[in-house]
Amino acid sequence: MRYFRKPVFSLLLVISVMAMTASCEKGPNFKTYTYPKQTVTGMHPTSGYVYSYDTINGSNFDTLVGAVKVYFGGIKADTVVSCVNNQIVVKVPKNAATGKVAVQVWTNIIDSIGTYTVIK
């Protein structure tokens, strides 16, 4: 019985080392997420003062406020008040300019969802 222990142990050791070496040869396995494309059905109001609130309606906005960016005439809004799957409420930024409104959720960008007129 003694004679079989040494070869079996050596064989197991060689197999273990080969398994560890083979598993280290693979590159990193990063998970890639694809987010559903958002759709916008409307924006209300389409004019107002700075620091007023604007509501954007649509779908697939998710619920994470930090993933949402809204631009008024090229100026990014500082405050996204709330975000649910079908509605974003945003505060019009101090330096907002009259022009197109763009929305970005995660990596998806909708370049123009309408025009917002800043009342001065």
C-alpha positions as CSV (number, residue, x, y, z in Angstrom):
1,M,0.0,0.0,0.0
2,R,2.9,2.3,0.7
3,Y,4.2,2.2,-2.8
4,F,0.9,3.6,-4.3
5,R,0.8,6.7,-2.1
6,K,3.8,8.5,-3.5
7,P,2.8,8.3,-7.2
8,V,-0.8,9.2,-6.5
9,F,0.3,12.2,-4.4
10,S,2.7,13.3,-7.2
11,L,0.0,12.9,-9.8
12,L,-2.5,15.0,-7.8
13,L,0.1,17.7,-7.2
14,V,0.9,17.9,-11.0
15,I,-2.8,18.1,-11.9
16,S,-3.4,20.8,-9.3
17,V,-0.6,22.9,-10.6
18,M,-1.7,22.5,-14.2
19,A,-5.3,23.5,-13.3
20,M,-4.1,26.7,-11.5
21,T,-1.8,27.6,-14.4
22,A,-4.5,27.0,-17.0
23,S,-7.1,29.1,-15.1
24,C,-4.7,32.1,-14.9
25,E,-4.2,32.3,-18.7
26,K,-7.6,33.7,-19.3
27,G,-8.1,37.4,-19.6
28,P,-10.4,39.4,-17.3
29,N,-14.0,38.6,-17.5
30,F,-15.9,41.9,-17.4
31,K,-19.6,41.9,-17.6
32,T,-21.0,44.3,-20.2
33,Y,-24.4,45.9,-19.6
34,T,-26.7,47.1,-22.3
35,Y,-29.3,49.5,-21.1
36,P,-32.7,49.7,-22.9
37,K,-33.1,52.7,-25.2
38,Q,-35.2,55.4,-23.7
39,T,-38.2,57.1,-25.4
40,V,-39.5,60.5,-24.6
41,T,-43.2,61.3,-25.2
42,G,-43.2,64.9,-23.9
43,M,-41.9,67.6,-21.8
44,H,-43.9,70.1,-19.6
45,P,-43.7,73.0,-19.4
46,T,-41.8,74.1,-22.5
47,S,-41.0,77.5,-21.1
48,G,-40.3,78.9,-17.7
49,Y,-37.8,80.5,-15.3
50,V,-34.5,79.3,-14.1
51,Y,-34.8,77.2,-11.0
52,S,-38.3,76.1,-12.0
53,Y,-39.1,72.4,-12.4
54,D,-39.6,70.6,-15.7
55,T,-41.1,67.2,-16.2
56,I,-40.0,64.8,-18.9
57,N,-42.3,61.9,-19.7
58,G,-41.4,58.7,-21.5
59,S,-40.2,55.2,-20.8
60,N,-37.1,53.2,-19.7
61,F,-35.6,56.0,-17.6
62,D,-34.7,53.6,-14.8
63,T,-34.9,54.8,-11.2
64,L,-31.3,55.9,-10.4
65,V,-31.1,59.7,-10.3
66,G,-27.3,59.7,-10.7
67,A,-27.6,58.0,-14.1
68,V,-29.6,60.9,-15.6
69,K,-28.3,64.1,-17.2
70,V,-30.5,66.8,-18.7
71,Y,-29.2,69.7,-20.7
72,F,-31.1,72.9,-21.4
73,G,-29.6,74.8,-24.4
74,G,-26.4,72.9,-23.8
75,I,-26.2,73.7,-20.1
76,K,-26.3,70.7,-17.7
77,A,-28.9,70.7,-15.0
78,D,-27.4,70.5,-11.5
79,T,-30.4,68.9,-9.9
80,V,-32.4,65.9,-11.1
81,V,-35.2,65.9,-8.4
82,S,-36.6,62.5,-9.2
83,C,-36.5,59.7,-11.7
84,V,-38.9,56.8,-12.1
85,N,-39.2,54.5,-15.1
86,N,-41.6,56.8,-17.0
87,Q,-40.9,60.3,-15.6
88,I,-37.9,62.6,-14.8
89,V,-38.3,65.8,-12.8
90,V,-35.4,68.2,-13.2
91,K,-34.7,71.7,-11.9
92,V,-33.8,74.2,-14.7
93,P,-30.2,75.3,-14.1
94,K,-29.2,78.9,-13.3
95,N,-27.4,79.5,-16.6
96,A,-29.9,77.7,-18.8
97,A,-30.3,79.0,-22.3
98,T,-33.3,78.9,-24.6
99,G,-32.8,76.0,-26.9
100,K,-33.1,72.3,-27.3
101,V,-33.3,69.9,-24.3
102,A,-31.2,66.8,-24.4
103,V,-31.5,63.8,-22.0
104,Q,-28.8,61.2,-21.2
105,V,-29.7,58.1,-19.2
106,W,-26.7,55.8,-18.6
107,T,-24.9,55.7,-22.0
108,N,-28.0,56.4,-24.1
109,I,-28.4,60.0,-25.4
110,I,-31.5,61.6,-26.9
111,D,-30.0,64.7,-28.5
112,S,-33.3,66.7,-28.7
113,I,-36.5,66.1,-26.9
114,G,-37.9,69.5,-27.6
115,T,-37.2,73.2,-27.1
116,Y,-37.3,75.0,-23.8
117,T,-37.7,78.8,-23.7
118,V,-36.1,80.5,-20.7
119,I,-38.2,83.5,-19.5
120,K,-36.1,86.3,-18.2
